[in-house]
Amino acid sequence: MDLHNIREDYSKQELSQAHCHADPIQQFEQWLQEAITAKANEPTAMNVATVLDGKPTSRIVLLKEVNPNGFVFFTNYQSRKGQAIEQNPYVALTFFWAELERSVRIEGRIEKISAEESDRYFASRPYTSRVGAWASHQSQVLASKSELVAKATLIAAKYPLQVPRPPHWGGYIVLPERIEFWQGRPSRLHDRICYRLVEGVWHKERLSP
Ligand SMILES: Cc1cc2nc3c(=O)[nH]c(=O)nc-3n(C[C@H](O)[C@H](O)[C@H](O)COP(=O)(O)O)c2cc1C
């Protein structure tokens, strides 16, 4: 495969330090809203990087809430990512909105949200997703697909209407310490505005591309 000539020149918009909000969460909300409005593909999809046994590992999950404290997603606490987070509660998130030639990188500590908040979100999920959360021992080896389907059938028979939240399934919140906004620009002279949290105050600076 010859990949050498696959490249885009980015020119859609620019990002100036002066026009970025003082609060990076507000800046993030603005960019996420613009990605949704532009009908970007999977605008809430983000890469979550963790460290397990000293080695990085990453996967895509969906952002389900952003609030003044941070970024919330839901998963299986016993999954591979859950094990990594138990070992090392520092993670990195990356969003890429190709349609807007934009990326956001977030780094910070991660913690579980409260059981009540996880219950609330779990109850809002479609029935089959709630059944699936019980049926899937996420990241464990599965002998066959039919084993998973049989498990889901048993769970559905056990909980025909109300499905309680499995104790091993819930939300995490990433409490950001660093948030970077990247806007692609012509000739690879991209705009990068980076916020760092220093003693509770966000500092904003431009980085070299
Ligand atoms: C678009 C997309 C959205 C996903 N959303 C989630 C999610 O919200 N939560 C989740 O646990 N896995 C989600 N996954 C699956 C994960 O990428 C991953 O396969 C799974 O969480 C197991 O990862 P782990 O073995 O590293 O724990 C999503 C995958 C894709 C491609």
The ligand as a Gaussian input file, in Angstrom:
#p B3LYP/6-31G(d) Opt

LIG

0 1
 C      -18.109000       4.418000      18.200000
 C      -17.834000       3.509000      19.389000
 C      -18.437000       3.796000      20.600000
 C      -18.187000       3.001000      21.718000
 N      -18.723000       3.366000      22.932000
 C      -18.423000       2.644000      24.033000
 C      -18.852000       3.094000      25.323000
 O      -19.488000       4.151000      25.473000
 N      -18.521000       2.324000      26.397000
 C      -17.797000       1.171000      26.268000
 O      -17.545000       0.514000      27.276000
 N      -17.344000       0.751000      25.079000
 C      -17.641000       1.461000      23.942000
 N      -17.158000       1.055000      22.723000
 C      -16.358000      -0.191000      22.653000
 C      -14.911000       0.098000      23.080000
 O      -14.212000       0.716000      22.007000
 C      -14.159000      -1.172000      23.539000
 O      -14.244000      -2.166000      22.547000
 C      -14.701000      -1.733000      24.832000
 O      -15.037000      -0.702000      25.763000
 C      -13.700000      -2.672000      25.486000
 O      -12.493000      -1.979000      25.740000
 P      -11.421000      -2.512000      26.820000
 O      -11.244000      -3.975000      26.539000
 O      -10.182000      -1.723000      26.561000
 O      -11.999000      -2.252000      28.191000
 C      -17.368000       1.843000      21.591000
 C      -16.761000       1.574000      20.367000
 C      -16.976000       2.392000      19.291000
 C      -16.266000       2.100000      17.992000

